[in-house]
Amino acid sequence: MASQPTDSYDRDDLQTFLVDYGAALGAGDLEGITDRFAFPALLATDDRSTALPDPHALHDSVRERLAGYRELDLVAAVPQVVDVAEVGPAFLWAEVRWSYRDENASEGAAERVRYLLRRARETFEICLLVPLPL
């Protein structure tokens, strides 16, 4: 009888990583956001790929989007893990639906993103992010 594959990553660790990353997104905490990235990182969209060689490049990349959330009075980013696939011993593909909420917990915006995450010391690091259509 064949055994079912087991995940070699801890789902609670992944959820904690995403919740902490979401807290940094919701607060507009640029340092908290960059702490969750491995540099260089890559942002791949439909029309181009952008290298993020250091925290300053990432700050430039997310600053305008975070300001847009602030204009909509959105103060929280809540992750929902849609799918996770292991890619070798050190990497995960994680698809996440983000719900951006106001102070009354009402959703004002949403997005889906697929991340290539590298396992790091008891956490993860974002190596690649790919925005997806909702």
N, C-alpha and C positions, 0 to 999 in steps of 0.2 A: 504494500500500500504506500503510495507516494505521500510525502508530508507536504503540507501547505507552506509556502515561503513565509518567512517571518521578517518583519522590518528590523533592520539593524540600526535604526535611528529611534530616538525616543520621541514619540508624538507630543508628549507634554513639553519637552524642550523646544520643539518646533513651535508649538502654540505660544509658549512664553516668549520666544524670540519675536514672533509676529505681533503679539500684543504690545511688547515693549517698543518695537519699531512703529506700530500704530500710534502709541502714546507720543512718540517723538514727532510723527507726522501731524497729529492733531494739535500739538502744542507749537508747531512751527520751530521746533528745536533742531537747528541745522547740525549742531555738534552731535546730538543724539542720533540723528539720521545717519551721518557719516560714520559713526562708530559701528554701524552694522554692515558696512561695505568692506570688501577686499579691493584694494587698489593695485593696478588699474582695474576698473570695472567697465562695463559696456551697456549702453542703452540702445536697444534695437527697435526701431519703429518701422511702419510700412514704407516710409520714404527714405530713411537713412539710418545709419548706425553712428552713434556718438561715443567716442572714447572718453572715459572719465578717469584721467590719470591720477587725480589727487582730490582731496576734499574740496578745494576751491572750485574745481570744475563741477563737482556735484552740487555745491551750493548754488552756482550760477544756473545749473540745469533745473533745480527744484524751487528756487526762490519765487519765481513768477507764479507757478502753480499754487504754492502755499498762500501767496497773497490773494489769489482768486478764491480760495477756500475761506479766507478771513473775510473777504467782501461779502460772502454768502452767510456769514456768521456760523461757519462750520468749525467745531472745536474738538471733534473726536474722529478717529479713523479706526473702524472696527473690522478686523480680519475674519473672513470665513474661508477656511481651507476647502478648496473644491477638489483638488487632486494632488497626489504626491507620487512620484516615481523615483526610485533609486537609480542613479547613473554611476555605477562603480562604487568603490568603497568610500569615497570622500565627497560625493556630490549627490544632491537631490534636485529634481525638477519639482517645483511647488507652484501650483496655480491657486491664486488667492483672489477672492472677490472682496474689495474694500467698500465699506459703507461709511460715507462721510456724514457725520451727524451734527446737529446743532445742540445747544445746551438743554433742549427738551427731549433729546434722543431721537428726534425725527430725522429721517434720511433726507439729505439735501442733494447728494451726488453719490455716484457709485462708479467703480471701474474694476476691470479684471486685469490682473498682471500675472505673468508667468516669470518665475525667478529660477535662476540656477544658483543654488546655495552650496557653499563649501562648508563641510563640518569643521568647526574650530573648537578650541577648548571649551567644552560643555555648552557651546552655542553654535551659531551659524554665521556665515558672512555672505553677503550678496555679491555675486560675480557678474551676473547678467540679469537685466530686467527687460521684459518684452510686454508692452501694453497689448491687450487683446480687446476685440469688440465685445460689448456686453451682449 
